[in-house]
Amino acid sequence: MRTAVITAAGQVETREIPVPDIGDSEVLVRIAACGICTMEANLYAGRMTVYPAAAGHEISGWVERIGAKAATLEDMPAVGSLVALDGLPRCGACRSCRRGQTAICVALQGHKREDGAITMGAGLAEYIALPASRVWSVGDADPAVAAMGEPLACVVHSLRRGGFRAGDRVTVIGAGYMGHLHLAVAAHLQARGVAVVERDEQRLAAIAAAGADAAVTPEDVGQLPPADVVFVTIASKEAIASALAAVADGGTIVLYGGGPGGPPAELPGYEVHRRQLTVTGSFSHEPDDWRAAAELLRGGRLSGRLEALVTARYPLDEVEKALKQSAETPVYRVVVTP
C-alpha cells in the first residue's frame, strides 16, 4: 500500500509498504479521507521536528476486515461500513491513563514501523489497522465529514472541561476551524447564545453566516452579554484579554488553542481570584467524547455546517500540495482522499 511520510521540513515522500496485518481485537480499515490538522501542517513547516513521521490522525474509512474477537462485539461495525477513527494511541499504563485521563497520555506518539517512520496517526495512507475500541460507526456521511470525528471529539471534550450545560451563554475566541466546531456543537447542545470574537474580517463574516448569534472584533467584546463559558481557540495575549472581558463573574475560561513556543499568556491572578473565575485547559479527547462525536456524525445533525468547512480535497498522490496549502495558507480543513 502507499503511505505518505514527512521526512523533514518541506519534504514528504510516498512509500510502498505492506498492508498491515490485524490481531484478534483489531480492525483493518481502507482509508477514505484524512484531514490535515495543525500537527501535520507544523511537521511539514518545520515547527515540529519529529521525523520521519507517518502522520494524519483525522481519519475515516471503510471496514475491510475484522479480527475474530472484535467481530463478537455487539456494536462492531460491519465490513463495508463507514467509520471514523481515533488515530492517536494511548499507552494505558502511564499515570494519566491509569487515572482515566487518557487525553494527556504521555505516549500519544506511536511506535516506529518497519520502514523507520514514527506513527503519528499514519492516516495519510491507503489502509490502517487499529484496535476495535478506536473504531466508531458514523452511518452514511461524506467521508471528508466523517474524518472530522476526531476534532469533534476534541470539541466535545472542551465543552466537558468547561462544564458547559444547555442554556449557558458561550463566547468563542477565534473563528478558525476549531472556532467553527465549537460554535456548531455548542449551538446544537442548546447554548442560550454563541458569540464569536475574531479580528479577521473574512473569518468574522463567515462565522456570522454560519450561525453565530453575534460576531465582533476584540475591540467590541464589551458589547456582548457576559458568557458563562468562554473557549479560547487561538493562542495570544489578545485572546486572553478578550476572554477576560467576555466571561461573566463566576464563569469559566477554557484554553483550547495553543502550541509549543507560543506567546506567553497574561492571566491576572487577582482578577481570577476576585471574580471567582475558573481557568482550565482542554487537550485531545477521551472515549466518552468519541461516543458523543460519533452520535453527532451518525445523526447527520451537523453535516451541512461541516461540509462547508472542507477547504480543498487532494488525492494521496498530491499530498505535498495538501500539506503545503495547510502550512502556508489560512484554511479550515484540507482533506486527502486516497
BALOBA-1460 file (C-alpha; in Angstrom, 3 decimals):
// residues 338
<rec num="1" residu="m" x="0.000" y="0.000" z="0.000"/>
<rec num="2" residu="r" x="1.008" y="3.632" z="-0.361"/>
<rec num="3" residu="t" x="1.781" y="5.732" z="2.698"/>
<rec num="4" residu="a" x="2.982" y="9.332" z="2.959"/>
<rec num="5" residu="v" x="5.879" y="10.122" z="5.316"/>
<rec num="6" residu="i" x="7.042" y="13.623" z="6.265"/>
<rec num="7" residu="t" x="10.817" y="13.233" z="6.328"/>
<rec num="8" residu="a" x="11.925" y="16.808" z="7.089"/>
<rec num="9" residu="a" x="10.646" y="20.375" z="6.915"/>
<rec num="10" residu="g" x="9.130" y="20.862" z="3.481"/>
<rec num="11" residu="q" x="9.789" y="17.253" z="2.467"/>
<rec num="12" residu="v" x="7.341" y="14.376" z="2.086"/>
<rec num="13" residu="e" x="7.694" y="11.085" z="0.282"/>
<rec num="14" residu="t" x="5.275" y="8.344" z="-0.707"/>
<rec num="15" residu="r" x="6.417" y="4.856" z="0.248"/>
<rec num="16" residu="e" x="5.195" y="1.376" z="-0.585"/>
<rec num="17" residu="i" x="4.773" y="-0.819" z="2.494"/>
<rec num="18" residu="p" x="2.736" y="-3.990" z="3.155"/>
<rec num="19" residu="v" x="-0.928" y="-3.715" z="4.083"/>
<rec num="20" residu="p" x="-0.885" y="-4.152" z="7.881"/>
<rec num="21" residu="d" x="-1.907" y="-7.438" z="9.478"/>
<rec num="22" residu="i" x="-4.534" y="-7.357" z="12.220"/>
<rec num="23" residu="g" x="-4.778" y="-9.113" z="15.550"/>
<rec num="24" residu="d" x="-7.900" y="-10.723" z="17.001"/>
<rec num="25" residu="s" x="-9.034" y="-7.447" z="18.602"/>
<rec num="26" residu="e" x="-8.184" y="-5.197" z="15.662"/>
<rec num="27" residu="v" x="-9.873" y="-3.893" z="12.545"/>
<rec num="28" residu="l" x="-8.389" y="-3.219" z="9.115"/>
<rec num="29" residu="v" x="-9.807" y="-0.069" z="7.524"/>
<rec num="30" residu="r" x="-9.451" y="1.119" z="3.936"/>
<rec num="31" residu="i" x="-8.924" y="4.841" z="4.381"/>
<rec num="32" residu="a" x="-11.452" y="7.143" z="2.725"/>
<rec num="33" residu="a" x="-10.298" y="10.564" z="3.925"/>
<rec num="34" residu="c" x="-7.701" y="12.131" z="6.218"/>
<rec num="35" residu="g" x="-7.818" y="15.747" z="7.357"/>
<rec num="36" residu="i" x="-4.660" y="17.827" z="7.621"/>
<rec num="37" residu="c" x="-4.588" y="19.143" z="11.180"/>
<rec num="38" residu="t" x="-2.297" y="21.731" z="12.738"/>
<rec num="39" residu="m" x="0.060" y="18.932" z="13.807"/>
<rec num="40" residu="e" x="0.660" y="17.772" z="10.232"/>
<rec num="41" residu="a" x="0.954" y="21.363" z="8.997"/>
<rec num="42" residu="n" x="3.519" y="22.092" z="11.731"/>
<rec num="43" residu="l" x="5.512" y="18.970" z="10.871"/>
<rec num="44" residu="y" x="5.655" y="19.954" z="7.212"/>
<rec num="45" residu="a" x="6.520" y="23.578" z="8.038"/>
<rec num="46" residu="g" x="9.257" y="22.549" z="10.484"/>
<rec num="47" residu="r" x="7.521" y="24.000" z="13.535"/>
<rec num="48" residu="m" x="7.520" y="20.441" z="14.920"/>
<rec num="49" residu="t" x="10.545" y="18.245" z="14.280"/>
<rec num="50" residu="v" x="9.563" y="14.611" z="14.794"/>
<rec num="51" residu="y" x="10.886" y="12.898" z="11.667"/>
<rec num="52" residu="p" x="10.281" y="10.724" z="9.763"/>
<rec num="53" residu="a" x="6.575" y="10.994" z="10.637"/>
<rec num="54" residu="a" x="3.756" y="8.819" z="9.357"/>
<rec num="55" residu="a" x="1.200" y="11.470" z="10.202"/>
<rec num="56" residu="g" x="-2.519" y="12.058" z="9.731"/>
<rec num="57" residu="h" x="-4.869" y="11.423" z="12.668"/>
<rec num="58" residu="e" x="-8.250" y="12.746" z="11.447"/>
<rec num="59" residu="i" x="-9.309" y="9.624" z="9.592"/>
<rec num="60" residu="s" x="-12.378" y="7.982" z="8.106"/>
<rec num="61" residu="g" x="-12.633" y="4.812" z="6.069"/>
<rec num="62" residu="w" x="-14.467" y="1.611" z="5.266"/>
<rec num="63" residu="v" x="-14.150" y="-1.524" z="7.376"/>
<rec num="64" residu="e" x="-12.186" y="-4.058" z="5.333"/>
<rec num="65" residu="r" x="-11.547" y="-6.900" z="7.784"/>
<rec num="66" residu="i" x="-12.381" y="-7.594" z="11.432"/>
<rec num="67" residu="g" x="-10.386" y="-9.678" z="13.911"/>
<rec num="68" residu="a" x="-12.035" y="-12.743" z="15.443"/>
<rec num="69" residu="k" x="-12.565" y="-11.236" z="18.914"/>
<rec num="70" residu="a" x="-13.556" y="-7.821" z="17.571"/>
<rec num="71" residu="a" x="-16.219" y="-9.474" z="15.404"/>
<rec num="72" residu="t" x="-18.016" y="-10.732" z="18.531"/>
<rec num="73" residu="l" x="-18.554" y="-7.217" z="19.921"/>
<rec num="74" residu="e" x="-22.203" y="-6.216" z="19.990"/>
<rec num="75" residu="d" x="-21.717" y="-2.807" z="18.368"/>
<rec num="76" residu="m" x="-18.886" y="-3.688" z="15.968"/>
<rec num="77" residu="p" x="-19.476" y="-2.009" z="12.564"/>
<rec num="78" residu="a" x="-19.941" y="-4.471" z="9.719"/>
<rec num="79" residu="v" x="-17.493" y="-4.972" z="6.873"/>
<rec num="80" residu="g" x="-18.057" y="-2.174" z="4.363"/>
<rec num="81" residu="s" x="-19.330" y="0.288" z="6.979"/>
<rec num="82" residu="l" x="-18.049" y="3.861" z="7.039"/>
<rec num="83" residu="v" x="-16.226" y="4.576" z="10.290"/>
<rec num="84" residu="a" x="-14.348" y="7.411" z="11.971"/>
<rec num="85" residu="l" x="-11.076" y="6.511" z="13.644"/>
<rec num="86" residu="d" x="-9.294" y="7.583" z="16.801"/>
<rec num="87" residu="g" x="-5.878" y="7.771" z="15.177"/>
<rec num="88" residu="l" x="-3.703" y="8.643" z="18.191"/>
<rec num="89" residu="p" x="-2.757" y="5.776" z="20.526"/>
<rec num="90" residu="r" x="-2.888" y="5.714" z="24.311"/>
<rec num="91" residu="c" x="-0.476" y="3.560" z="26.279"/>
<rec num="92" residu="g" x="-2.937" y="2.567" z="29.018"/>
<rec num="93" residu="a" x="-0.136" y="2.363" z="31.578"/>
<rec num="94" residu="c" x="1.106" y="5.866" z="32.395"/>
<rec num="95" residu="r" x="-0.157" y="7.812" z="35.395"/>
<rec num="96" residu="s" x="-2.652" y="9.780" z="33.295"/>
<rec num="97" residu="c" x="-4.108" y="6.696" z="31.622"/>
<rec num="98" residu="r" x="-4.398" y="4.846" z="34.945"/>
<rec num="99" residu="r" x="-6.342" y="7.822" z="36.338"/>
<rec num="100" residu="g" x="-8.717" y="7.780" z="33.350"/>
<rec num="101" residu="q" x="-7.196" y="10.957" z="31.890"/>
<rec num="102" residu="t" x="-6.248" y="9.380" z="28.574"/>
<rec num="103" residu="a" x="-6.345" y="12.734" z="26.774"/>
<rec num="104" residu="i" x="-2.994" y="13.571" z="28.354"/>
<rec num="105" residu="c" x="-1.306" y="10.196" z="27.892"/>
<rec num="106" residu="v" x="2.473" y="10.575" z="27.768"/>
<rec num="107" residu="a" x="2.714" y="8.325" z="24.693"/>
<rec num="108" residu="l" x="0.457" y="9.952" z="22.110"/>
<rec num="109" residu="q" x="3.146" y="9.378" z="19.513"/>
<rec num="110" residu="g" x="3.161" y="5.808" z="18.330"/>
<rec num="111" residu="h" x="5.850" y="3.261" z="17.630"/>
<rec num="112" residu="k" x="8.390" y="3.011" z="14.842"/>
<rec num="113" residu="r" x="7.224" y="0.996" z="11.861"/>
<rec num="114" residu="e" x="9.475" y="-1.366" z="9.975"/>
<rec num="115" residu="d" x="10.255" y="1.420" z="7.488"/>
<rec num="116" residu="g" x="11.512" y="3.601" z="10.357"/>
<rec num="117" residu="a" x="8.609" y="6.070" z="10.311"/>
<rec num="118" residu="i" x="7.133" y="7.191" z="13.640"/>
<rec num="119" residu="t" x="3.396" y="6.526" z="13.580"/>
<rec num="120" residu="m" x="1.652" y="9.810" z="14.452"/>
<rec num="121" residu="g" x="-1.757" y="8.708" z="13.233"/>
<rec num="122" residu="a" x="-0.491" y="7.199" z="9.948"/>
<rec num="123" residu="g" x="-3.732" y="8.172" z="8.204"/>
<rec num="124" residu="l" x="-2.082" y="9.588" z="5.087"/>
<rec num="125" residu="a" x="-2.139" y="6.123" z="3.583"/>
<rec num="126" residu="e" x="-4.413" y="3.595" z="1.922"/>
<rec num="127" residu="y" x="-5.000" y="1.259" z="4.881"/>
<rec num="128" residu="i" x="-4.701" y="1.320" z="8.656"/>
<rec num="129" residu="a" x="-5.092" y="-1.301" z="11.400"/>
<rec num="130" residu="l" x="-6.428" y="-0.181" z="14.782"/>
<rec num="131" residu="p" x="-7.890" y="-1.719" z="17.944"/>
<rec num="132" residu="a" x="-11.658" y="-2.127" z="17.716"/>
<rec num="133" residu="s" x="-12.027" y="0.301" z="20.644"/>
<rec num="134" residu="r" x="-10.834" y="3.121" z="18.383"/>
<rec num="135" residu="v" x="-13.234" y="2.442" z="15.514"/>
<rec num="136" residu="w" x="-16.546" y="4.332" z="15.546"/>
<rec num="137" residu="s" x="-19.552" y="3.796" z="13.294"/>
<rec num="138" residu="v" x="-20.838" y="7.040" z="11.748"/>
<rec num="139" residu="g" x="-23.560" y="5.860" z="9.374"/>
<rec num="140" residu="d" x="-23.951" y="7.361" z="5.918"/>
<rec num="141" residu="a" x="-21.837" y="10.514" z="5.551"/>
<rec num="142" residu="d" x="-19.424" y="12.311" z="3.293"/>
<rec num="143" residu="p" x="-16.081" y="10.641" z="4.160"/>
<rec num="144" residu="a" x="-14.480" y="14.096" z="4.479"/>
<rec num="145" residu="v" x="-17.081" y="14.946" z="7.127"/>
<rec num="146" residu="a" x="-16.649" y="11.562" z="8.831"/>
<rec num="147" residu="a" x="-12.921" y="12.356" z="9.133"/>
<rec num="148" residu="m" x="-13.948" y="15.266" z="11.367"/>
<rec num="149" residu="g" x="-14.865" y="12.794" z="14.109"/>
<rec num="150" residu="e" x="-11.532" y="13.351" z="15.845"/>
<rec num="151" residu="p" x="-11.722" y="17.170" z="16.047"/>
<rec num="152" residu="l" x="-15.388" y="16.900" z="17.006"/>
<rec num="153" residu="a" x="-14.383" y="14.619" z="19.890"/>
<rec num="154" residu="c" x="-11.821" y="17.263" z="20.916"/>
<rec num="155" residu="v" x="-14.571" y="19.900" z="20.967"/>
<rec num="156" residu="v" x="-16.905" y="17.694" z="22.996"/>
<rec num="157" residu="h" x="-14.028" y="17.253" z="25.463"/>
<rec num="158" residu="s" x="-13.526" y="21.024" z="25.532"/>
<rec num="159" residu="l" x="-17.185" y="21.593" z="26.382"/>
<rec num="160" residu="r" x="-16.983" y="18.997" z="29.137"/>
<rec num="161" residu="r" x="-13.853" y="20.639" z="30.561"/>
<rec num="162" residu="g" x="-15.718" y="23.948" z="30.622"/>
<rec num="163" residu="g" x="-18.678" y="22.475" z="32.481"/>
<rec num="164" residu="f" x="-20.990" y="23.546" z="29.644"/>
<rec num="165" residu="r" x="-24.709" y="22.987" z="30.204"/>
<rec num="166" residu="a" x="-27.711" y="23.600" z="27.984"/>
<rec num="167" residu="g" x="-28.840" y="27.188" z="28.461"/>
<rec num="168" residu="d" x="-25.345" y="28.559" z="29.039"/>
<rec num="169" residu="r" x="-24.143" y="31.617" z="27.172"/>
<rec num="170" residu="v" x="-20.971" y="30.859" z="25.238"/>
<rec num="171" residu="t" x="-18.312" y="33.042" z="23.661"/>
<rec num="172" residu="v" x="-15.692" y="31.586" z="21.324"/>
<rec num="173" residu="i" x="-12.434" y="33.461" z="20.791"/>
<rec num="174" residu="g" x="-11.238" y="32.754" z="17.246"/>
<rec num="175" residu="a" x="-13.195" y="31.965" z="14.082"/>
<rec num="176" residu="g" x="-10.889" y="29.371" z="12.563"/>
<rec num="177" residu="y" x="-11.763" y="25.722" z="12.035"/>
<rec num="178" residu="m" x="-11.952" y="24.837" z="15.730"/>
<rec num="179" residu="g" x="-13.889" y="28.020" z="16.440"/>
<rec num="180" residu="h" x="-16.489" y="26.898" z="13.893"/>
<rec num="181" residu="l" x="-16.702" y="23.452" z="15.501"/>
<rec num="182" residu="h" x="-17.151" y="24.947" z="18.974"/>
<rec num="183" residu="l" x="-19.952" y="27.114" z="17.579"/>
<rec num="184" residu="a" x="-21.639" y="24.163" z="15.864"/>
<rec num="185" residu="v" x="-21.523" y="21.804" z="18.845"/>
<rec num="186" residu="a" x="-22.468" y="24.386" z="21.490"/>
<rec num="187" residu="a" x="-25.401" y="25.608" z="19.394"/>
<rec num="188" residu="h" x="-26.565" y="22.027" z="18.786"/>
<rec num="189" residu="l" x="-26.387" y="21.303" z="22.516"/>
<rec num="190" residu="q" x="-28.716" y="24.231" z="23.176"/>
<rec num="191" residu="a" x="-26.483" y="27.053" z="24.271"/>
<rec num="192" residu="r" x="-28.551" y="30.107" z="25.061"/>
<rec num="193" residu="g" x="-26.407" y="32.012" z="22.590"/>
<rec num="194" residu="v" x="-22.972" y="31.664" z="20.982"/>
<rec num="195" residu="a" x="-20.904" y="34.775" z="20.269"/>
<rec num="196" residu="v" x="-17.582" y="34.769" z="18.420"/>
<rec num="197" residu="v" x="-14.659" y="37.184" z="18.684"/>
<rec num="198" residu="e" x="-12.343" y="37.425" z="15.674"/>
<rec num="199" residu="r" x="-10.110" y="40.093" z="14.157"/>
<rec num="200" residu="d" x="-10.003" y="38.856" z="10.543"/>
<rec num="201" residu="e" x="-12.917" y="40.376" z="8.618"/>
<rec num="202" residu="q" x="-13.408" y="37.456" z="6.230"/>
<rec num="203" residu="r" x="-13.484" y="34.891" z="9.008"/>
<rec num="204" residu="l" x="-15.755" y="37.116" z="11.062"/>
<rec num="205" residu="a" x="-18.231" y="37.328" z="8.180"/>
<rec num="206" residu="a" x="-18.009" y="33.570" z="7.572"/>
<rec num="207" residu="i" x="-18.759" y="32.605" z="11.152"/>
<rec num="208" residu="a" x="-21.630" y="35.086" z="11.334"/>
<rec num="209" residu="a" x="-23.084" y="33.391" z="8.251"/>
<rec num="210" residu="a" x="-22.533" y="30.007" z="9.919"/>
<rec num="211" residu="g" x="-24.975" y="30.932" z="12.674"/>
<rec num="212" residu="a" x="-23.127" y="32.823" z="15.403"/>
<rec num="213" residu="d" x="-25.569" y="34.890" z="17.434"/>
<rec num="214" residu="a" x="-23.007" y="37.694" z="17.474"/>
<rec num="215" residu="a" x="-19.655" y="38.150" z="15.743"/>
<rec num="216" residu="v" x="-17.445" y="41.015" z="16.873"/>
<rec num="217" residu="t" x="-13.846" y="42.198" z="16.809"/>
<rec num="218" residu="p" x="-11.803" y="42.238" z="20.043"/>
<rec num="219" residu="e" x="-12.454" y="45.979" z="20.405"/>
<rec num="220" residu="d" x="-16.195" y="45.289" z="20.708"/>
<rec num="221" residu="v" x="-16.152" y="42.438" z="23.232"/>
<rec num="222" residu="g" x="-17.764" y="44.754" z="25.772"/>
<rec num="223" residu="q" x="-20.934" y="44.786" z="23.664"/>
<rec num="224" residu="l" x="-21.528" y="41.069" z="24.276"/>
<rec num="225" residu="p" x="-23.615" y="39.704" z="27.136"/>
<rec num="226" residu="p" x="-21.320" y="38.103" z="29.756"/>
<rec num="227" residu="a" x="-20.655" y="34.449" z="28.902"/>
<rec num="228" residu="d" x="-20.900" y="31.515" z="31.287"/>
<rec num="229" residu="v" x="-18.151" y="29.726" z="29.355"/>
<rec num="230" residu="v" x="-15.500" y="31.209" z="27.050"/>
<rec num="231" residu="f" x="-13.493" y="28.963" z="24.725"/>
<rec num="232" residu="v" x="-10.142" y="30.363" z="23.591"/>
<rec num="233" residu="t" x="-9.234" y="28.593" z="20.337"/>
<rec num="234" residu="i" x="-6.163" y="30.687" z="19.461"/>
<rec num="235" residu="a" x="-3.052" y="31.439" z="21.498"/>
<rec num="236" residu="s" x="-2.270" y="35.112" z="22.027"/>
<rec num="237" residu="k" x="-2.235" y="37.762" z="24.719"/>
<rec num="238" residu="e" x="-5.086" y="39.494" z="22.914"/>
<rec num="239" residu="a" x="-7.163" y="36.302" z="23.030"/>
<rec num="240" residu="i" x="-6.707" y="36.008" z="26.807"/>
<rec num="241" residu="a" x="-7.631" y="39.665" z="27.247"/>
<rec num="242" residu="s" x="-10.759" y="39.132" z="25.150"/>
<rec num="243" residu="a" x="-11.691" y="36.079" z="27.215"/>
<rec num="244" residu="l" x="-11.379" y="38.012" z="30.477"/>
<rec num="245" residu="a" x="-13.546" y="40.773" z="29.067"/>
<rec num="246" residu="a" x="-16.152" y="38.309" z="27.759"/>
<rec num="247" residu="v" x="-16.569" y="35.968" z="30.746"/>
<rec num="248" residu="a" x="-19.184" y="36.536" z="33.427"/>
<rec num="249" residu="d" x="-18.194" y="36.725" z="37.083"/>
<rec num="250" residu="g" x="-18.083" y="33.141" z="38.327"/>
<rec num="251" residu="g" x="-17.666" y="31.872" z="34.773"/>
<rec num="252" residu="t" x="-15.143" y="29.560" z="33.126"/>
<rec num="253" residu="i" x="-12.418" y="30.159" z="30.552"/>
<rec num="254" residu="v" x="-11.223" y="27.109" z="28.591"/>
<rec num="255" residu="l" x="-7.796" y="27.445" z="26.989"/>
<rec num="256" residu="y" x="-8.284" y="25.181" z="23.986"/>
<rec num="257" residu="g" x="-5.881" y="26.605" z="21.415"/>
<rec num="258" residu="g" x="-2.164" y="26.713" z="21.871"/>
<rec num="259" residu="g" x="1.160" y="25.412" z="20.680"/>
<rec num="260" residu="p" x="4.752" y="24.910" z="21.792"/>
<rec num="261" residu="g" x="6.648" y="28.181" z="21.785"/>
<rec num="262" residu="g" x="3.500" y="30.274" z="21.573"/>
<rec num="263" residu="p" x="3.250" y="33.735" z="23.136"/>
<rec num="264" residu="p" x="3.036" y="33.803" z="26.939"/>
<rec num="265" residu="a" x="-0.436" y="34.397" z="28.310"/>
<rec num="266" residu="e" x="-1.026" y="37.210" z="30.769"/>
<rec num="267" residu="l" x="-3.533" y="35.975" z="33.314"/>
<rec num="268" residu="p" x="-4.057" y="38.444" z="36.179"/>
<rec num="269" residu="g" x="-4.220" y="36.392" z="39.364"/>
<rec num="270" residu="y" x="-6.109" y="38.966" z="41.381"/>
<rec num="271" residu="e" x="-8.856" y="39.278" z="38.772"/>
<rec num="272" residu="v" x="-9.270" y="35.490" z="38.636"/>
<rec num="273" residu="h" x="-9.419" y="35.452" z="42.442"/>
<rec num="274" residu="r" x="-11.796" y="38.389" z="42.900"/>
<rec num="275" residu="r" x="-14.210" y="37.358" z="40.146"/>
<rec num="276" residu="q" x="-14.083" y="33.676" z="41.113"/>
<rec num="277" residu="l" x="-13.177" y="32.629" z="37.608"/>
<rec num="278" residu="t" x="-12.282" y="29.091" z="36.651"/>
<rec num="279" residu="v" x="-9.473" y="28.782" z="34.098"/>
<rec num="280" residu="t" x="-8.781" y="25.358" z="32.650"/>
<rec num="281" residu="g" x="-7.174" y="23.726" z="29.642"/>
<rec num="282" residu="s" x="-8.507" y="21.223" z="27.153"/>
<rec num="283" residu="f" x="-6.414" y="18.869" z="25.048"/>
<rec num="284" residu="s" x="-7.379" y="15.941" z="22.841"/>
<rec num="285" residu="h" x="-10.273" y="13.640" z="23.835"/>
<rec num="286" residu="e" x="-11.386" y="10.606" z="25.808"/>
<rec num="287" residu="p" x="-13.689" y="7.672" z="24.930"/>
<rec num="288" residu="d" x="-16.880" y="9.348" z="26.166"/>
<rec num="289" residu="d" x="-16.102" y="12.313" z="23.927"/>
<rec num="290" residu="w" x="-15.788" y="9.986" z="20.930"/>
<rec num="291" residu="r" x="-19.113" y="8.370" z="21.734"/>
<rec num="292" residu="a" x="-20.821" y="11.777" z="21.605"/>
<rec num="293" residu="a" x="-18.951" y="12.867" z="18.474"/>
<rec num="294" residu="a" x="-19.853" y="9.668" z="16.621"/>
<rec num="295" residu="e" x="-23.501" y="10.199" z="17.536"/>
<rec num="296" residu="l" x="-23.381" y="13.739" z="16.112"/>
<rec num="297" residu="l" x="-21.961" y="12.379" z="12.850"/>
<rec num="298" residu="r" x="-24.306" y="9.390" z="12.736"/>
<rec num="299" residu="g" x="-27.362" y="11.592" z="13.066"/>
<rec num="300" residu="g" x="-26.243" y="13.959" z="10.307"/>
<rec num="301" residu="r" x="-27.122" y="16.875" z="12.574"/>
<rec num="302" residu="l" x="-24.084" y="18.941" z="11.652"/>
<rec num="303" residu="s" x="-23.469" y="17.701" z="8.099"/>
<rec num="304" residu="g" x="-24.191" y="20.980" z="6.309"/>
<rec num="305" residu="r" x="-22.002" y="23.019" z="8.655"/>
<rec num="306" residu="l" x="-19.152" y="20.515" z="8.476"/>
<rec num="307" residu="e" x="-19.187" y="20.134" z="4.691"/>
<rec num="308" residu="a" x="-18.802" y="23.910" z="4.401"/>
<rec num="309" residu="l" x="-15.504" y="23.650" z="6.317"/>
<rec num="310" residu="v" x="-13.790" y="21.463" z="3.710"/>
<rec num="311" residu="t" x="-11.454" y="23.940" z="2.036"/>
<rec num="312" residu="a" x="-9.899" y="21.557" z="-0.507"/>
<rec num="313" residu="r" x="-9.536" y="17.867" z="-1.355"/>
<rec num="314" residu="y" x="-6.421" y="16.211" z="-2.773"/>
<rec num="315" residu="p" x="-5.630" y="12.634" z="-3.786"/>
<rec num="316" residu="l" x="-2.826" y="10.886" z="-1.924"/>
<rec num="317" residu="d" x="-0.525" y="11.402" z="-4.922"/>
<rec num="318" residu="e" x="-0.819" y="15.158" z="-4.272"/>
<rec num="319" residu="v" x="-0.314" y="15.013" z="-0.502"/>
<rec num="320" residu="e" x="2.527" y="17.539" z="-0.683"/>
<rec num="321" residu="k" x="0.153" y="20.120" z="-2.183"/>
<rec num="322" residu="a" x="-2.278" y="19.444" z="0.665"/>
<rec num="323" residu="l" x="0.414" y="19.864" z="3.308"/>
<rec num="324" residu="k" x="1.803" y="22.979" z="1.655"/>
<rec num="325" residu="q" x="-1.615" y="24.637" z="1.470"/>
<rec num="326" residu="s" x="-2.344" y="23.812" z="5.113"/>
<rec num="327" residu="a" x="1.056" y="25.036" z="6.308"/>
<rec num="328" residu="e" x="1.157" y="28.291" z="4.368"/>
<rec num="329" residu="t" x="-2.421" y="29.437" z="3.711"/>
<rec num="330" residu="p" x="-5.284" y="30.183" z="6.122"/>
<rec num="331" residu="v" x="-7.690" y="27.269" z="5.659"/>
<rec num="332" residu="y" x="-10.451" y="25.472" z="7.500"/>
<rec num="333" residu="r" x="-9.709" y="21.851" z="6.614"/>
<rec num="334" residu="v" x="-7.769" y="20.345" z="3.717"/>
<rec num="335" residu="v" x="-8.575" y="16.664" z="3.180"/>
<rec num="336" residu="v" x="-6.547" y="13.924" z="1.490"/>
<rec num="337" residu="t" x="-8.568" y="11.165" z="-0.161"/>
<rec num="338" residu="p" x="-6.514" y="8.082" z="-1.099"/>
